[in-house]
Amino acid sequence: MLLTKLLRGTALEDQAAVSDREITGLTCDSRTVTPGALFAAFRGSRTDGNRFIREALDKGATAVLCQTPPAGQDGPWLVTDDPRAVFGQMAAHWFGDPGRRMTLIGVTGTNGKTTTTYLLKTILEQTLGAKVGLIGTNQNLVGHEVLPARRTTPDAYTLQALLAKMEGAGCSHVVMEVSSQAYKVDRVYGLTFDVAAFLNISPDHISPIEHPTFEDYLYCKRQIIVNAKSLVLGADSLHADLLREDAEAAGIGVTTFALHDADNAGTSADVVAWPADPAHASFHIADGDQALGDYHLSIDGDFNYLNAAAAIAIAHAVGVSLDDADALHAIESVRIAGRMEQFRDPQSNTLAIVDYAHNYASVTALLDFVYERWGEENPRITLVTGSAGNKAYDRRKEIVEAAENRIANFIFTAEDTDTEPIIDICMEMQGYITNKDVVSTVISDRLTAITNAIYDARAHADRFNILLIIGKGNERWIKDHRKHVPFDGDDHVVERMFGL
């Protein structure tokens, strides 16, 4: 493709010096440069892509997109203050701007993105008979074809490649999780969402390599609103008034959703869910005055009924009729690997729950559910947890604070890290415990930690034991020194130990 076509509509559109060159590929990884390719050099939080320009040129790169060209070197430079944004636009052009020909739905929020997107995908498939693509944390789906996911929102090139594959496979709708980093580093630059959903916001992802402050985190999340045609908003979200103001300034409509108490009392919203029974095993859901029926989800937790209300509100905003009750009830059978998965031990009175909870809000919600469902049985609760290394440092203390007065036992173990030693993270978390009655153990190896938790529960056979194994869900790897080290997955470890 001619560079002039790739630069169309970008900040470099008028750079004619190298614009007549034929480009044979795009990459921001010098290891994958081939002759005739354009290499994009980004300055990141961990490394500077400019260090690899010489390598890219030696491999035959025909143009280099960068912020500052190397001093004293002649080269086919494309210089801009925001190379990531330009690269995002070029990637879209390279693949023919596939997002413009499908209905794009972006879902952001601190918690609940994955569950909401899976529920929404099911609704769209059942009500519209549509083929739906999904991009997110667990995996990417082209209809029912599974593709691996390395991060919540892929880099711009990978994202556009996925969108092109989805369009080619006949997808009419794409549902995607949109992380704060997606806007921080321009992974979704140039995309316009037909509907954007802002589920919630709470402090998270604050560190030198993510967001320096909560304000920066919130600002990045808010960018989805100005890049959307319609907004679906959690009515009880922190800063909901500010988000409404953003939508008003952008000239887009707002649909809201909320979770109410058993008396259907709570914040006013368009789509509302509230408990249908004392055990909160099923919920009523209504859109305004239209009752949509009672729902019993396969994934437990009040927060998942809030996610269901969000999915229904998004579907309605897309244009789905809510009159087909059978189609909407298809969400009841949805199961999501690593999200509120429950396993019973045949050898003891032990329940293990594998979940992705990894911050104060999600750990609190998980424990709220446990106490609501089994509190009267006085369960002995063990929390198997770690926290990410080199980032989101506040999580470590917050996880302990959320749990220490509600559980019997902590087991601190491995979670993803780059260079920070796992044992140091675990010891730091253990040091935040202030409740002298809670037991804590550090077991760096995650497989051993889960195994020990199960043996410990069996040793307390006189009690109803609940094991909460959190932070990794169904992920089949643990990140260490920037590499993905194979791991069985929390769910598989539990299944094997329980003989399921």
One Martini backbone bead per residue (centre of mass of N, CA, C, O) as a GRO file, in nm:
protein
  500
    1MET     BB    1   0.098   0.035   0.021
    2LEU     BB    2   0.070   0.355   0.006
    3LEU     BB    3   0.158   0.602   0.219
    4THR     BB    4  -0.061   0.805   0.143
    5LYS     BB    5  -0.293   0.620   0.241
    6LEU     BB    6  -0.198   0.581   0.538
    7LEU     BB    7  -0.200   0.912   0.595
    8ARG     BB    8  -0.489   0.950   0.585
    9GLY     BB    9  -0.603   1.182   0.828
   10THR     BB   10  -0.341   1.261   0.946
   11ALA     BB   11  -0.082   1.455   1.080
   12LEU     BB   12   0.098   1.341   0.803
   13GLU     BB   13  -0.039   1.399   0.523
   14ASP     BB   14   0.184   1.639   0.425
   15GLN     BB   15   0.417   1.426   0.402
   16ALA     BB   16   0.611   1.390   0.102
   17ALA     BB   17   0.901   1.266   0.115
   18VAL     BB   18   0.777   0.942   0.165
   19SER     BB   19   0.474   0.898   0.037
   20ASP     BB   20   0.557   0.711  -0.233
   21ARG     BB   21   0.585   0.464  -0.078
   22GLU     BB   22   0.601   0.124  -0.042
   23ILE     BB   23   0.411  -0.076   0.181
   24THR     BB   24   0.436  -0.415   0.334
   25GLY     BB   25   0.420  -0.318   0.646
   26LEU     BB   26   0.336  -0.328   1.000
   27THR     BB   27   0.534  -0.220   1.297
   28CYS     BB   28   0.648  -0.223   1.665
   29ASP     BB   29   0.852  -0.473   1.603
   30SER     BB   30   1.176  -0.530   1.520
   31ARG     BB   31   1.158  -0.851   1.494
   32THR     BB   32   0.926  -0.815   1.240
   33VAL     BB   33   1.089  -0.697   1.030
   34THR     BB   34   1.058  -0.626   0.682
   35PRO     BB   35   1.096  -0.562   0.377
   36GLY     BB   36   0.911  -0.250   0.344
   37ALA     BB   37   0.853  -0.165   0.619
   38LEU     BB   38   0.692  -0.012   0.891
   39PHE     BB   39   0.834   0.156   1.172
   40ALA     BB   40   0.732   0.190   1.512
   41ALA     BB   41   0.842   0.428   1.761
   42PHE     BB   42   0.804   0.387   2.107
   43ARG     BB   43   0.746   0.533   2.416
   44GLY     BB   44   0.774   0.368   2.713
   45SER     BB   45   0.774   0.258   3.046
   46ARG     BB   46   1.025   0.040   2.979
   47THR     BB   47   1.080   0.140   2.676
   48ASP     BB   48   1.258   0.252   2.372
   49GLY     BB   49   1.201   0.230   2.034
   50ASN     BB   50   1.451   0.397   1.931
   51ARG     BB   51   1.666   0.168   1.987
   52PHE     BB   52   1.544  -0.001   1.710
   53ILE     BB   53   1.591   0.149   1.440
   54ARG     BB   54   1.849   0.028   1.328
   55GLU     BB   55   1.744  -0.260   1.308
   56ALA     BB   56   1.511  -0.195   1.112
   57LEU     BB   57   1.687  -0.083   0.881
   58ASP     BB   58   1.866  -0.338   0.844
   59LYS     BB   59   1.589  -0.507   0.762
   60GLY     BB   60   1.428  -0.283   0.556
   61ALA     BB   61   1.304  -0.036   0.637
   62THR     BB   62   1.119   0.235   0.465
   63ALA     BB   63   0.994   0.345   0.745
   64VAL     BB   64   0.976   0.588   1.027
   65LEU     BB   65   0.793   0.614   1.320
   66CYS     BB   66   0.834   0.915   1.523
   67GLN     BB   67   0.929   1.165   1.755
   68THR     BB   68   1.259   1.119   1.742
   69PRO     BB   69   1.518   1.132   1.560
   70PRO     BB   70   1.817   1.038   1.514
   71ALA     BB   71   2.108   1.171   1.555
   72GLY     BB   72   2.284   1.203   1.252
   73GLN     BB   73   2.045   1.072   1.075
   74ASP     BB   74   1.942   0.933   0.789
   75GLY     BB   75   1.590   0.906   0.697
   76PRO     BB   76   1.256   0.774   0.679
   77TRP     BB   77   1.088   1.007   0.832
   78LEU     BB   78   0.809   1.013   1.073
   79VAL     BB   79   0.713   1.302   1.245
   80THR     BB   80   0.562   1.301   1.581
   81ASP     BB   81   0.404   1.356   1.888
   82ASP     BB   82   0.186   1.099   1.801
   83PRO     BB   83   0.251   0.791   1.695
   84ARG     BB   84   0.018   0.616   1.801
   85ALA     BB   85  -0.215   0.756   1.657
   86VAL     BB   86  -0.110   0.722   1.371
   87PHE     BB   87  -0.087   0.413   1.380
   88GLY     BB   88  -0.387   0.359   1.425
   89GLN     BB   89  -0.477   0.479   1.151
   90MET     BB   90  -0.298   0.303   0.971
   91ALA     BB   91  -0.415   0.030   1.056
   92ALA     BB   92  -0.697   0.084   0.954
   93HIS     BB   93  -0.617   0.127   0.656
   94TRP     BB   94  -0.475  -0.144   0.605
   95PHE     BB   95  -0.770  -0.298   0.674
   96GLY     BB   96  -1.015  -0.100   0.575
   97ASP     BB   97  -1.194  -0.003   0.807
   98PRO     BB   98  -1.388  -0.223   0.956
   99GLY     BB   99  -1.546  -0.066   1.190
  100ARG     BB  100  -1.748   0.093   0.990
  101ARG     BB  101  -1.920  -0.197   0.915
  102MET     BB  102  -1.983  -0.217   1.222
  103THR     BB  103  -2.108  -0.274   1.535
  104LEU     BB  104  -1.981  -0.088   1.804
  105ILE     BB  105  -1.895  -0.206   2.142
  106GLY     BB  106  -1.801  -0.041   2.442
  107VAL     BB  107  -1.646  -0.160   2.753
  108THR     BB  108  -1.622   0.001   3.067
  109GLY     BB  109  -1.438  -0.045   3.375
  110THR     BB  110  -1.322  -0.183   3.660
  111ASN     BB  111  -1.580  -0.375   3.668
  112GLY     BB  112  -1.750  -0.628   3.453
  113LYS     BB  113  -1.668  -0.652   3.151
  114THR     BB  114  -1.664  -0.951   3.078
  115THR     BB  115  -1.949  -1.034   3.160
  116THR     BB  116  -2.104  -0.827   2.992
  117THR     BB  117  -2.003  -0.918   2.709
  118TYR     BB  118  -2.114  -1.206   2.718
  119LEU     BB  119  -2.410  -1.137   2.761
  120LEU     BB  120  -2.440  -0.956   2.512
  121LYS     BB  121  -2.368  -1.157   2.294
  122THR     BB  122  -2.609  -1.341   2.350
  123ILE     BB  123  -2.835  -1.140   2.295
  124LEU     BB  124  -2.761  -1.073   2.000
  125GLU     BB  125  -2.781  -1.363   1.892
  126GLN     BB  126  -3.083  -1.421   1.987
  127THR     BB  127  -3.236  -1.156   1.874
  128LEU     BB  128  -3.074  -1.117   1.576
  129GLY     BB  129  -2.892  -1.350   1.457
  130ALA     BB  130  -2.603  -1.277   1.508
  131LYS     BB  131  -2.269  -1.219   1.439
  132VAL     BB  132  -2.025  -1.210   1.709
  133GLY     BB  133  -1.776  -1.021   1.834
  134LEU     BB  134  -1.496  -1.066   2.074
  135ILE     BB  135  -1.309  -0.845   2.301
  136GLY     BB  136  -1.075  -0.962   2.563
  137THR     BB  137  -0.939  -1.105   2.841
  138ASN     BB  138  -0.987  -1.414   2.794
  139GLN     BB  139  -1.088  -1.370   2.484
  140ASN     BB  140  -1.136  -1.420   2.139
  141LEU     BB  141  -1.432  -1.384   1.922
  142VAL     BB  142  -1.548  -1.547   1.616
  143GLY     BB  143  -1.808  -1.612   1.730
  144HIS     BB  144  -1.681  -1.942   1.811
  145GLU     BB  145  -1.402  -1.858   1.763
  146VAL     BB  146  -1.091  -1.904   1.919
  147LEU     BB  147  -0.876  -1.646   2.050
  148PRO     BB  148  -0.614  -1.522   2.182
  149ALA     BB  149  -0.530  -1.325   2.478
  150ARG     BB  150  -0.300  -1.068   2.616
  151ARG     BB  151  -0.517  -0.838   2.644
  152THR     BB  152  -0.786  -0.656   2.679
  153THR     BB  153  -0.659  -0.443   2.472
  154PRO     BB  154  -0.526  -0.428   2.191
  155ASP     BB  155  -0.331  -0.333   1.977
  156ALA     BB  156  -0.389  -0.162   1.695
  157TYR     BB  157  -0.312  -0.382   1.491
  158THR     BB  158  -0.455  -0.625   1.621
  159LEU     BB  159  -0.733  -0.498   1.627
  160GLN     BB  160  -0.769  -0.457   1.320
  161ALA     BB  161  -0.729  -0.754   1.249
  162LEU     BB  162  -0.975  -0.855   1.404
  163LEU     BB  163  -1.189  -0.687   1.261
  164ALA     BB  164  -1.132  -0.805   0.981
  165LYS     BB  165  -1.196  -1.098   1.055
  166MET     BB  166  -1.488  -1.044   1.143
  167GLU     BB  167  -1.591  -0.934   0.880
  168GLY     BB  168  -1.507  -1.181   0.702
  169ALA     BB  169  -1.704  -1.375   0.891
  170GLY     BB  170  -1.986  -1.192   0.934
  171CYS     BB  171  -1.984  -0.971   1.133
  172SER     BB  172  -2.204  -0.714   1.274
  173HIS     BB  173  -2.082  -0.737   1.569
  174VAL     BB  174  -1.889  -0.569   1.837
  175VAL     BB  175  -1.751  -0.672   2.150
  176MET     BB  176  -1.559  -0.458   2.381
  177GLU     BB  177  -1.299  -0.414   2.578
  178VAL     BB  178  -1.206  -0.101   2.751
  179SER     BB  179  -0.931   0.028   2.856
  180SER     BB  180  -0.741   0.274   2.984
  181GLN     BB  181  -0.490   0.206   2.802
  182ALA     BB  182  -0.630   0.240   2.527
  183TYR     BB  183  -0.607   0.561   2.568
  184LYS     BB  184  -0.323   0.615   2.676
  185VAL     BB  185  -0.199   0.440   2.395
  186ASP     BB  186  -0.390   0.437   2.135
  187ARG     BB  187  -0.552   0.163   2.052
  188VAL     BB  188  -0.846   0.330   1.971
  189TYR     BB  189  -0.774   0.521   1.763
  190GLY     BB  190  -1.059   0.630   1.566
  191LEU     BB  191  -1.278   0.500   1.719
  192THR     BB  192  -1.635   0.444   1.692
  193PHE     BB  193  -1.899   0.405   1.906
  194ASP     BB  194  -2.224   0.326   1.910
  195VAL     BB  195  -2.169   0.200   2.202
  196ALA     BB  196  -2.112   0.304   2.538
  197ALA     BB  197  -1.989   0.158   2.845
  198PHE     BB  198  -2.020   0.269   3.193
  199LEU     BB  199  -2.011   0.096   3.481
  200ASN     BB  200  -1.747   0.194   3.655
  201ILE     BB  201  -1.551   0.345   3.939
  202SER     BB  202  -1.223   0.282   4.079
  203PRO     BB  203  -0.941   0.249   4.229
  204ASP     BB  204  -0.684   0.178   3.980
  205HIS     BB  205  -0.398   0.147   3.807
  206ILE     BB  206  -0.175   0.278   4.011
  207SER     BB  207   0.129   0.379   3.850
  208PRO     BB  208   0.412   0.444   3.673
  209ILE     BB  209   0.300   0.229   3.428
  210GLU     BB  210   0.011   0.366   3.420
  211HIS     BB  211  -0.122   0.567   3.658
  212PRO     BB  212  -0.040   0.833   3.861
  213THR     BB  213  -0.358   0.877   3.892
  214PHE     BB  214  -0.693   0.878   3.926
  215GLU     BB  215  -0.747   1.110   3.731
  216ASP     BB  216  -0.612   0.971   3.489
  217TYR     BB  217  -0.785   0.720   3.485
  218LEU     BB  218  -1.055   0.864   3.445
  219TYR     BB  219  -0.986   1.021   3.191
  220CYS     BB  220  -0.940   0.774   3.011
  221LYS     BB  221  -1.221   0.650   3.044
  222ARG     BB  222  -1.385   0.906   2.931
  223GLN     BB  223  -1.307   0.887   2.621
  224ILE     BB  224  -1.541   0.702   2.526
  225ILE     BB  225  -1.763   0.922   2.511
  226VAL     BB  226  -1.626   1.104   2.274
  227ASN     BB  227  -1.632   0.803   2.103
  228ALA     BB  228  -1.959   0.820   2.087
  229LYS     BB  229  -2.322   0.785   2.023
  230SER     BB  230  -2.364   0.629   2.303
  231LEU     BB  231  -2.474   0.588   2.655
  232VAL     BB  232  -2.400   0.356   2.918
  233LEU     BB  233  -2.491   0.388   3.272
  234GLY     BB  234  -2.404   0.365   3.592
  235ALA     BB  235  -2.591   0.514   3.832
  236ASP     BB  236  -2.372   0.435   4.083
  237SER     BB  237  -2.140   0.569   3.987
  238LEU     BB  238  -1.876   0.721   4.015
  239HIS     BB  239  -1.910   1.024   3.867
  240ALA     BB  240  -2.185   1.040   3.709
  241ASP     BB  241  -2.220   1.343   3.661
  242LEU     BB  242  -1.968   1.380   3.486
  243LEU     BB  243  -2.053   1.173   3.266
  244ARG     BB  244  -2.305   1.326   3.182
  245GLU     BB  245  -2.158   1.582   3.095
  246ASP     BB  246  -1.998   1.447   2.871
  247ALA     BB  247  -2.246   1.360   2.706
  248GLU     BB  248  -2.364   1.641   2.665
  249ALA     BB  249  -2.111   1.762   2.522
  250ALA     BB  250  -2.132   1.528   2.291
  251GLY     BB  251  -2.444   1.478   2.216
  252ILE     BB  252  -2.546   1.224   2.391
  253GLY     BB  253  -2.712   0.965   2.501
  254VAL     BB  254  -2.867   0.817   2.807
  255THR     BB  255  -2.839   0.501   2.964
  256THR     BB  256  -2.956   0.323   3.251
  257PHE     BB  257  -2.837   0.134   3.543
  258ALA     BB  258  -2.945  -0.091   3.823
  259LEU     BB  259  -2.936  -0.182   4.171
  260HIS     BB  260  -3.170  -0.317   4.387
  261ASP     BB  261  -3.357  -0.393   4.632
  262ALA     BB  262  -3.613  -0.596   4.748
  263ASP     BB  263  -3.802  -0.316   4.720
  264ASN     BB  264  -3.707  -0.148   4.472
  265ALA     BB  265  -3.472   0.029   4.593
  266GLY     BB  266  -3.313   0.316   4.433
  267THR     BB  267  -3.163   0.423   4.176
  268SER     BB  268  -3.258   0.571   3.912
  269ALA     BB  269  -3.351   0.375   3.613
  270ASP     BB  270  -3.408   0.206   3.325
  271VAL     BB  271  -3.246  -0.051   3.426
  272VAL     BB  272  -3.356  -0.309   3.661
  273ALA     BB  273  -3.237  -0.493   3.949
  274TRP     BB  274  -3.394  -0.742   4.176
  275PRO     BB  275  -3.476  -0.941   4.417
  276ALA     BB  276  -3.684  -1.251   4.425
  277ASP     BB  277  -3.524  -1.356   4.685
  278PRO     BB  278  -3.361  -1.401   4.984
  279ALA     BB  279  -3.102  -1.551   4.833
  280HIS     BB  280  -3.041  -1.428   4.550
  281ALA     BB  281  -3.100  -1.644   4.302
  282SER     BB  282  -3.297  -1.425   4.187
  283PHE     BB  283  -3.416  -1.177   3.938
  284HIS     BB  284  -3.551  -0.891   3.864
  285ILE     BB  285  -3.629  -0.735   3.540
  286ALA     BB  286  -3.644  -0.389   3.418
  287ASP     BB  287  -3.787  -0.159   3.167
  288GLY     BB  288  -3.921   0.031   3.341
  289ASP     BB  289  -4.251  -0.087   3.298
  290GLN     BB  290  -4.104  -0.340   3.176
  291ALA     BB  291  -4.125  -0.662   3.230
  292LEU     BB  292  -3.860  -0.927   3.189
  293GLY     BB  293  -3.840  -1.098   3.441
  294ASP     BB  294  -3.690  -1.385   3.572
  295TYR     BB  295  -3.348  -1.448   3.690
  296HIS     BB  296  -3.111  -1.736   3.660
  297LEU     BB  297  -2.794  -1.750   3.696
  298SER     BB  298  -2.486  -1.928   3.655
  299ILE     BB  299  -2.373  -1.664   3.786
  300ASP     BB  300  -2.304  -1.544   4.074
  301GLY     BB  301  -2.416  -1.252   4.210
  302ASP     BB  302  -2.526  -0.939   4.225
  303PHE     BB  303  -2.318  -0.813   4.022
  304ASN     BB  304  -2.426  -0.993   3.780
  305TYR     BB  305  -2.705  -0.855   3.766
  306LEU     BB  306  -2.589  -0.585   3.694
  307ASN     BB  307  -2.458  -0.686   3.433
  308ALA     BB  308  -2.727  -0.771   3.304
  309ALA     BB  309  -2.852  -0.491   3.298
  310ALA     BB  310  -2.635  -0.374   3.120
  311ALA     BB  311  -2.672  -0.559   2.872
  312ILE     BB  312  -2.968  -0.478   2.820
  313ALA     BB  313  -2.919  -0.175   2.786
  314ILE     BB  314  -2.729  -0.200   2.546
  315ALA     BB  315  -2.913  -0.353   2.354
  316HIS     BB  316  -3.127  -0.130   2.345
  317ALA     BB  317  -2.931   0.092   2.234
  318VAL     BB  318  -2.882  -0.072   1.963
  319GLY     BB  319  -3.207  -0.191   1.902
  320VAL     BB  320  -3.324  -0.399   2.084
  321SER     BB  321  -3.578  -0.592   2.152
  322LEU     BB  322  -3.761  -0.671   2.471
  323ASP     BB  323  -4.001  -0.889   2.386
  324ASP     BB  324  -3.800  -1.142   2.390
  325ALA     BB  325  -3.777  -1.342   2.653
  326ASP     BB  326  -3.626  -1.596   2.559
  327ALA     BB  327  -3.373  -1.451   2.454
  328LEU     BB  328  -3.291  -1.314   2.722
  329HIS     BB  329  -3.274  -1.592   2.889
  330ALA     BB  330  -2.999  -1.693   2.769
  331ILE     BB  331  -2.815  -1.574   3.003
  332GLU     BB  332  -2.853  -1.806   3.217
  333SER     BB  333  -2.628  -2.009   3.067
  334VAL     BB  334  -2.391  -1.837   3.124
  335ARG     BB  335  -2.041  -1.906   3.117
  336ILE     BB  336  -1.726  -1.806   3.282
  337ALA     BB  337  -1.414  -1.841   3.286
  338GLY     BB  338  -1.308  -1.741   3.608
  339ARG     BB  339  -1.619  -1.665   3.691
  340MET     BB  340  -1.772  -1.775   3.952
  341GLU     BB  341  -1.655  -2.058   4.009
  342GLN     BB  342  -1.788  -2.371   4.126
  343PHE     BB  343  -1.662  -2.615   4.376
  344ARG     BB  344  -1.704  -2.948   4.496
  345ASP     BB  345  -1.598  -3.155   4.753
  346PRO     BB  346  -1.632  -3.498   4.796
  347GLN     BB  347  -1.438  -3.515   5.076
  348SER     BB  348  -1.583  -3.240   5.167
  349ASN     BB  349  -1.702  -2.932   5.318
  350THR     BB  350  -1.620  -2.784   5.019
  351LEU     BB  351  -1.585  -2.459   4.868
  352ALA     BB  352  -1.485  -2.340   4.549
  353ILE     BB  353  -1.381  -2.012   4.429
  354VAL     BB  354  -1.330  -1.880   4.106
  355ASP     BB  355  -1.176  -1.556   4.056
  356TYR     BB  356  -1.089  -1.214   3.940
  357ALA     BB  357  -1.049  -1.080   4.186
  358HIS     BB  358  -0.822  -0.763   4.247
  359ASN     BB  359  -0.982  -0.564   4.442
  360TYR     BB  360  -1.165  -0.402   4.662
  361ALA     BB  361  -1.443  -0.415   4.524
  362SER     BB  362  -1.439  -0.722   4.436
  363VAL     BB  363  -1.383  -0.847   4.714
  364THR     BB  364  -1.625  -0.730   4.857
  365ALA     BB  365  -1.842  -0.853   4.671
  366LEU     BB  366  -1.767  -1.147   4.721
  367LEU     BB  367  -1.813  -1.145   5.032
  368ASP     BB  368  -2.102  -1.056   5.026
  369PHE     BB  369  -2.205  -1.307   4.885
  370VAL     BB  370  -2.115  -1.520   5.088
  371TYR     BB  371  -2.279  -1.403   5.330
  372GLU     BB  372  -2.557  -1.407   5.195
  373ARG     BB  373  -2.557  -1.723   5.130
  374TRP     BB  374  -2.359  -1.849   5.403
  375GLY     BB  375  -2.355  -1.701   5.685
  376GLU     BB  376  -2.536  -1.901   5.866
  377GLU     BB  377  -2.292  -2.133   5.843
  378ASN     BB  378  -2.018  -2.037   5.936
  379PRO     BB  379  -1.772  -2.005   5.757
  380ARG     BB  380  -1.454  -2.106   5.652
  381ILE     BB  381  -1.228  -1.864   5.524
  382THR     BB  382  -1.020  -1.872   5.231
  383LEU     BB  383  -0.759  -1.664   5.089
  384VAL     BB  384  -0.629  -1.674   4.761
  385THR     BB  385  -0.355  -1.445   4.707
  386GLY     BB  386  -0.238  -1.165   4.527
  387SER     BB  387  -0.027  -0.936   4.331
  388ALA     BB  388   0.083  -0.721   4.125
  389GLY     BB  389   0.372  -0.639   3.965
  390ASN     BB  390   0.489  -0.306   3.915
  391LYS     BB  391   0.180  -0.245   4.004
  392ALA     BB  392  -0.089  -0.154   4.164
  393TYR     BB  393  -0.007  -0.111   4.478
  394ASP     BB  394  -0.281  -0.061   4.637
  395ARG     BB  395  -0.406  -0.347   4.628
  396ARG     BB  396  -0.262  -0.491   4.859
  397LYS     BB  397  -0.402  -0.344   5.093
  398GLU     BB  398  -0.701  -0.361   4.993
  399ILE     BB  399  -0.738  -0.666   5.006
  400VAL     BB  400  -0.687  -0.691   5.307
  401GLU     BB  401  -0.904  -0.487   5.405
  402ALA     BB  402  -1.150  -0.640   5.275
  403ALA     BB  403  -1.084  -0.935   5.442
  404GLU     BB  404  -0.966  -0.963   5.745
  405ASN     BB  405  -1.273  -0.941   5.896
  406ARG     BB  406  -1.401  -1.211   5.704
  407ILE     BB  407  -1.170  -1.417   5.770
  408ALA     BB  408  -0.937  -1.685   5.860
  409ASN     BB  409  -0.748  -1.701   5.582
  410PHE     BB  410  -0.432  -1.650   5.439
  411ILE     BB  411  -0.290  -1.694   5.100
  412PHE     BB  412   0.008  -1.601   4.969
  413THR     BB  413   0.082  -1.546   4.615
  414ALA     BB  414   0.111  -1.573   4.292
  415GLU     BB  415   0.145  -1.325   4.043
  416ASP     BB  416   0.186  -1.099   3.831
  417THR     BB  417   0.515  -1.011   3.697
  418ASP     BB  418   0.826  -0.882   3.638
  419THR     BB  419   1.074  -0.792   3.867
  420GLU     BB  420   0.915  -0.843   4.113
  421PRO     BB  421   0.919  -1.024   4.379
  422ILE     BB  422   0.691  -1.236   4.505
  423ILE     BB  423   0.778  -1.244   4.804
  424ASP     BB  424   0.757  -0.936   4.848
  425ILE     BB  425   0.456  -0.907   4.797
  426CYS     BB  426   0.357  -1.105   5.013
  427MET     BB  427   0.491  -0.969   5.258
  428GLU     BB  428   0.351  -0.701   5.228
  429MET     BB  429   0.064  -0.804   5.265
  430GLN     BB  430   0.107  -0.932   5.542
  431GLY     BB  431   0.185  -0.647   5.677
  432TYR     BB  432  -0.129  -0.534   5.663
  433ILE     BB  433  -0.212  -0.690   5.897
  434THR     BB  434  -0.432  -0.625   6.200
  435ASN     BB  435  -0.562  -0.899   6.255
  436LYS     BB  436  -0.481  -1.133   6.502
  437ASP     BB  437  -0.699  -1.371   6.409
  438VAL     BB  438  -0.563  -1.397   6.143
  439VAL     BB  439  -0.439  -1.616   5.918
  440SER     BB  440  -0.103  -1.655   5.767
  441THR     BB  441   0.046  -1.734   5.439
  442VAL     BB  442   0.344  -1.810   5.245
  443ILE     BB  443   0.313  -1.922   4.890
  444SER     BB  444   0.457  -1.876   4.597
  445ASP     BB  445   0.340  -2.122   4.478
  446ARG     BB  446   0.034  -2.161   4.340
  447LEU     BB  447  -0.017  -2.463   4.337
  448THR     BB  448   0.060  -2.506   4.636
  449ALA     BB  449  -0.144  -2.311   4.761
  450ILE     BB  450  -0.401  -2.456   4.666
  451THR     BB  451  -0.339  -2.732   4.781
  452ASN     BB  452  -0.315  -2.642   5.080
  453ALA     BB  453  -0.601  -2.530   5.106
  454ILE     BB  454  -0.740  -2.804   5.066
  455TYR     BB  455  -0.605  -2.963   5.295
  456ASP     BB  456  -0.695  -2.769   5.519
  457ALA     BB  457  -0.998  -2.808   5.481
  458ARG     BB  458  -0.996  -3.118   5.535
  459ALA     BB  459  -0.880  -3.075   5.833
  460HIS     BB  460  -1.174  -2.906   5.867
  461ALA     BB  461  -1.439  -3.108   5.868
  462ASP     BB  462  -1.626  -2.953   6.092
  463ARG     BB  463  -1.640  -2.746   5.854
  464PHE     BB  464  -1.738  -2.493   5.646
  465ASN     BB  465  -1.559  -2.448   5.351
  466ILE     BB  466  -1.415  -2.154   5.190
  467LEU     BB  467  -1.259  -2.099   4.875
  468LEU     BB  468  -1.078  -1.812   4.763
  469ILE     BB  469  -0.966  -1.787   4.423
  470ILE     BB  470  -0.776  -1.514   4.313
  471GLY     BB  471  -0.676  -1.307   4.004
  472LYS     BB  472  -0.676  -1.540   3.744
  473GLY     BB  473  -0.872  -1.757   3.697
  474ASN     BB  474  -0.817  -1.913   3.368
  475GLU     BB  475  -0.529  -1.865   3.345
  476ARG     BB  476  -0.238  -2.025   3.163
  477TRP     BB  477  -0.061  -1.807   3.327
  478ILE     BB  478   0.246  -1.649   3.451
  479LYS     BB  479   0.391  -1.354   3.498
  480ASP     BB  480   0.758  -1.333   3.432
  481HIS     BB  481   0.972  -1.130   3.314
  482ARG     BB  482   0.775  -1.077   3.055
  483LYS     BB  483   0.670  -1.375   3.082
  484HIS     BB  484   0.480  -1.661   2.994
  485VAL     BB  485   0.410  -1.895   3.231
  486PRO     BB  486   0.302  -2.188   3.257
  487PHE     BB  487  -0.038  -2.273   3.372
  488ASP     BB  488  -0.315  -2.447   3.461
  489GLY     BB  489  -0.512  -2.314   3.647
  490ASP     BB  490  -0.728  -2.279   3.897
  491ASP     BB  491  -0.957  -2.462   3.793
  492HIS     BB  492  -0.783  -2.717   3.729
  493VAL     BB  493  -0.668  -2.763   4.007
  494VAL     BB  494  -0.935  -2.809   4.153
  495GLU     BB  495  -1.045  -3.038   3.980
  496ARG     BB  496  -0.814  -3.236   4.037
  497MET     BB  497  -0.834  -3.238   4.351
  498PHE     BB  498  -1.154  -3.320   4.337
  499GLY     BB  499  -1.213  -3.521   4.093
  500LEU     BB  500  -1.381  -3.375   3.830
   0.00000   0.00000   0.00000
